[in-house]
Amino acid sequence: MRRWIFWEFARASWQYDLVVALLLAFIFFTPREFFRDQPRASNVVMVPASDGGSVFYIDPHALGQVSEEQRTAEATQLIAQKYKEKWSVVRLETLFDAENEVKGYLAYAKR
């Protein structure tokens, strides 16, 4: 068992090849969700709305350190910076996952 843990095999031996194959299989076949590793989008993204309004998704890290009273103002500022237009956030909703962790914010805005 010590040889397997410390990988003490001669190169090109069948044991060495087996350890390499196991490592590669782990790297390529382990699902991304196992490590909670997901690609990150921009901090602020406009998403389509069914009623034709303007809805923006805001990354939780962009508003995570902001107090709840200041979140609407900060969301308005983030949207204005990103889209170079004057926006006013009408409503800000917090999105939670199944484990009740914050996954982002939906900001309903108007010009």
C-alpha positions as CSV (number, residue, x, y, z in Angstrom):
1,M,0.0,0.0,0.0
2,R,2.9,2.4,0.7
3,R,4.2,2.0,-2.8
4,W,0.7,3.0,-4.2
5,I,0.4,6.1,-1.9
6,F,4.0,7.4,-2.6
7,W,4.0,6.2,-6.2
8,E,7.2,4.3,-6.0
9,F,7.0,2.5,-9.3
10,A,9.6,2.5,-12.1
11,R,8.5,4.4,-15.2
12,A,6.9,2.4,-18.0
13,S,6.0,-0.4,-15.5
14,W,2.4,-1.7,-15.6
15,Q,1.9,-0.3,-12.0
16,Y,3.0,3.2,-13.1
17,D,0.8,3.1,-16.1
18,L,-2.2,2.0,-13.9
19,V,-1.7,4.9,-11.5
20,V,-1.5,7.4,-14.4
21,A,-4.6,5.9,-15.9
22,L,-6.5,6.2,-12.6
23,L,-5.4,9.8,-12.1
24,L,-6.4,10.7,-15.7
25,A,-9.8,9.0,-15.2
26,F,-10.4,10.9,-12.0
27,I,-9.5,14.2,-13.7
28,F,-11.6,13.8,-16.8
29,F,-14.6,11.8,-15.5
30,T,-15.3,13.5,-12.2
31,P,-18.3,15.8,-12.8
32,R,-17.8,19.5,-12.3
33,E,-20.6,19.6,-9.8
34,F,-18.6,17.3,-7.5
35,F,-16.2,20.2,-6.8
36,R,-18.9,22.9,-7.1
37,D,-16.8,24.4,-9.9
38,Q,-18.9,26.3,-12.4
39,P,-18.0,28.8,-15.0
40,R,-18.6,32.4,-13.8
41,A,-20.5,34.9,-15.9
42,S,-20.1,38.6,-15.7
43,N,-21.2,40.3,-12.5
44,V,-24.3,41.8,-14.1
45,V,-26.2,40.2,-17.0
46,M,-29.4,41.2,-18.7
47,V,-31.8,38.3,-18.9
48,P,-34.9,38.1,-21.0
49,A,-38.2,38.9,-19.3
50,S,-41.6,37.5,-20.3
51,D,-43.4,40.9,-20.0
52,G,-40.8,42.8,-22.0
53,G,-39.4,44.5,-18.9
54,S,-35.7,44.7,-18.0
55,V,-34.4,42.1,-15.6
56,F,-30.7,41.8,-14.6
57,Y,-29.0,38.9,-12.9
58,I,-26.4,40.1,-10.4
59,D,-23.7,37.8,-9.1
60,P,-23.9,37.2,-5.3
61,H,-20.3,38.3,-4.8
62,A,-21.1,41.7,-6.2
63,L,-23.7,42.4,-3.5
64,G,-22.6,40.0,-0.8
65,Q,-20.8,42.5,1.4
66,V,-23.4,45.3,1.0
67,S,-26.0,45.8,3.7
68,E,-29.6,44.9,2.8
69,E,-30.7,48.6,3.0
70,Q,-28.0,49.6,0.4
71,R,-28.4,46.6,-2.0
72,T,-30.9,48.3,-4.2
73,A,-28.8,51.5,-4.6
74,E,-25.6,49.3,-5.2
75,A,-27.5,47.2,-7.8
76,T,-28.6,50.4,-9.6
77,Q,-25.0,51.6,-9.7
78,L,-23.7,48.2,-10.9
79,I,-26.2,48.1,-13.8
80,A,-25.5,51.7,-14.7
81,Q,-21.7,51.0,-14.8
82,K,-22.1,47.9,-16.9
83,Y,-24.7,49.2,-19.5
84,K,-23.7,52.9,-19.5
85,E,-27.3,54.0,-19.2
86,K,-29.3,55.4,-16.3
87,W,-31.4,52.6,-14.7
88,S,-33.6,52.6,-11.7
89,V,-34.0,49.3,-9.8
90,V,-37.7,48.9,-8.9
91,R,-37.4,45.5,-7.1
92,L,-34.5,43.3,-6.0
93,E,-35.1,39.6,-5.4
94,T,-32.6,37.2,-3.8
95,L,-32.2,33.8,-5.4
96,F,-31.5,30.8,-3.1
97,D,-30.5,27.2,-4.0
98,A,-31.9,24.0,-2.4
99,E,-29.4,24.4,0.5
100,N,-30.6,27.9,1.2
101,E,-27.4,29.6,0.0
102,V,-27.6,32.8,-2.0
103,K,-27.0,32.1,-5.7
104,G,-27.6,35.6,-7.0
105,Y,-30.0,38.5,-7.3
106,L,-32.6,39.5,-9.8
107,A,-33.0,43.2,-10.3
108,Y,-36.1,44.5,-12.0
109,A,-35.2,47.9,-13.5
110,K,-36.6,50.6,-15.7
111,R,-35.0,53.5,-17.5
